[in-house]
């Protein structure tokens, strides 16, 4: 495969002066000296299509009757063979925000996802000749990459704590972005495109399951919260029994310990304030 070739051309200002000199000198000579000077004017006019500008962070791909000559990347004013064909290719960084597409995640749940891509042309030869339209190529391949990425990971993890380290689209932002950037770099390399940054721009469950999955998330959160509450309550009851026994504040048999544990667990685990009941008799009444 042919690679990019960086070239440069003659200073355009010198040739501009020469072209103007030939044009005006030929006109003056034709009217005042001899018609032969018309040739000078024709040559000067013929030189005009050879002038071109290269602005900062842009490039010109030069062709001669379909043959690749090279690429001019240094900005400036140049003159080249008027028969050269010049194609503009921007070297600036570009943003691409893909459309939201519906795909299935690793678990088969339909989700809506889009990607934000920052890219620029690195190899002008590949961008100009190895693909039909490199900008459209970026759009299509970005869509394909985000579809593939979504199928590799679950949207979220609803399993036990032992599975919390599994990479998910929602929680593992850095890992997913790295995987997306790697996938896009491999796909766009053939078009001479450098991927500067890639990340998920939008992520949500599809509308048909959004309500159900929201309820599932809420239920999971409630169960996790209850688990922590019960765990803390057991620890507090255990500490209370140990302190009562150590300081010999009161002697409790197994039945009274069970009643105390039951009361404390109700108080500590209830989602409402407990209503105190004063016992003015003995422990048995």
Secondary structure, DSSP 4 states (H G I P E B T S, - for coil): -----B---EEHHHHHHHHHHHHHHHHHHHHHT-GGGHHHHHHHHHHGGGEEEE-TTEEEEEEETTEEEEEE-S-EEEE--TT-EEEEEE-S-EEEEPPPEEEE-TTS-EEEEEEEEEEEES-HHIIIIISS-HHHHHHHHHHHHHHHHHHHSBS---S-GGGTTS-BTTT-HHHHHHHHHHHHHHHHGGGTEEEEEEEEEEEEE-HHHHHHHHHHHHHHHHHHHHHHHHHHHHHHHHHHHHHHHHTT-----HHHHHHHHHHHHHHHH-SS--------S-TT-
